[in-house]
Amino acid sequence: MQPELQHLHDALTRHASERPQQIALWGDSVQIDYQSLLADVQQRQALLREQGVEVFALAMDNGPEAVLWDLAGLFAGIACVILPPFFSPAQRAHCLQQSGVSLVLADAGMGAELEALGYRRDQQFWRATRPVHGLALPAGTAKITYTSGTTGAPKGVCLSAAALLRVVRELEQASRSSAPQHYLAVLPLAVLLENLGLYAALLAGATLSVPSQRQLGISGATGVDWPRLFGMMAARQTQSMILVPQLLLGLVVAVERGAFPAAGLRFVAVGGARVSADLLARAAKVGLPVFEGYGLSECASVVCLNRPEANRPGTVGRPLPHVQVRLGDDGEVLVKGTTLLGYLGEPAFTGQWWPTGDIGAFDADGYLQLRGRKKHQFVTSFGRNVNPDWVEAELTQRAGIAQAFVYGEGMSQNVALLWPRDPACSDALLQAAVDEANAGLPDYARVHHWLRLAEPFTPDNGLLTANGRQRREAILARYREQLCPSLSSSVSA
């Protein structure tokens, strides 16, 4: 067994001996103690090995079963794809086909979707009824994590167990001084950051609460029933969790209004998208122990993290010990360490330094500050990557829309600027075109609000290049106030 895998296995064995009756996994109603955890994993590990597959997929909501099967695949050396619930059916189909998945473990609600793709129920598994010819996996792939939809066809990032579990070890070390004993998984397990967060909780011997997203009050990529979420946090006496900025905002507002106490929380990590300095200041003022970090799937998630002993709000923290971080000549953040094996279907990554596409700077004490992105892609406040070119193409392919500009950096809802093909076109027809485009998009990429332009983008007004490409920075500068409404207005606790 690889050293990092052995380290996790030894920790779980030790917890089973030292705290056999302590709850390890707590779902909606099911509880599994540490004494039973490894036996349950090993049983599923044997079942997976009997299937003779190189890769399998999990299409399950958060819960103990999803965690047990995920761990079983990890220890069995079988690559695992966890299908994001916030992907569209077409995107999930792409993931299954590209990764060559012939075996799926899925919730009952996924049955119709899987049947339409040619899978049939066989006891606890769904099996492909015809050969699935996926792309070749890089040697040593333990997990294929799909980016959250930067285009209509997400890329599969192939990662080794050693890379994943080295990050897990550093995450557990980073929160150790806070000694959280009850971790709540808030994000879907398909989000790599959450996947590693639950490993870290088990490594630490904490109780891991993994209620379903429905029980948490979370739906899709952006829907949150705040009272339900806070009720679950209180009922489980949550001490630690990972949040994206929009969820942190909701928590801060709730604490400010006296709707939720900050006292029980010991370590709240926040990442996945830019966090405003004002929000971090508000969190600190009400006593929330919030620590911002930074990472990306291609580097097995977390690269930098603020910690109780080394916390500088306004930065994403210092690099963790398992990586080296430096800046390119243009300020791009470059990472060496736990990098991907390669993208599925592309040549293996053989370099040393991974170009992140983010621009940053170090302060005098080695804390990293992020200053923006090199490309057009933006990240919503729920941590979802969106390539606006993709959404704009969907919009301008509709009959009524000639030009579209989509924006959502750090926002809970995406906004579009629209220019109609016919200036006399009614707003109702434009809305119908937006609705038609949204119907084919996953919810995190949809246009939630739009504004009608008074004039089109042209080279003469400086908003198009001579060859017809949008000058995105110029458009954003001119329309920033219309595109960026107050984030706090979208949350009610």
PEJOFEN-V62401 format. One record per run of one state. SS is the DSSP state (H for helix, E for strand, L for the rest). FROM is the first residue (numbers start at 1). TO is the last residue. If there is no record, write none. Layout:
SS_FROM_TO + SS_FROM_TO
This chain:
L_1_2 + H_3_18 + L_19_22 + E_23_26 + L_27_30 + E_31_33 + H_34_51 + L_52_54 + E_55_59 + L_60_63 + H_64_76 + L_77_78 + E_79_82 + L_83_88 + H_89_98 + L_99_102 + E_103_106 + L_107_107 + H_108_116 + L_117_118 + E_119_122 + L_123_124 + E_125_128 + L_129_140 + E_141_146 + L_147_155 + E_156_160 + H_161_178 + L_179_181 + E_182_184 + L_185_191 + H_192_203 + L_204_206 + E_207_209 + L_210_212 + H_213_216 + L_217_217 + E_218_219 + L_220_222 + E_223_224 + L_225_225 + H_226_235 + L_236_239 + E_240_243 + L_244_244 + H_245_256 + L_257_266 + E_267_270 + L_271_276 + H_277_285 + L_286_289 + E_290_296 + H_297_299 + L_300_300 + E_301_305 + L_306_306 + E_307_307 + L_308_309 + E_310_310 + L_311_317 + E_318_319 + L_320_323 + E_324_327 + L_328_331 + E_332_336 + L_337_341 + E_342_343 + L_344_353 + E_354_362 + L_363_367 + E_368_373 + L_374_377 + E_378_379 + L_380_384 + E_385_386 + L_387_387 + H_388_396 + L_397_400 + E_401_407 + L_408_413 + E_414_420 + L_421_426 + H_427_439 + L_440_442 + H_443_445 + L_446_446 + E_447_452 + L_453_463 + E_464_464 + L_465_469 + E_470_470 + L_471_471 + H_472_483 + L_484_486 + H_487_490 + L_491_493
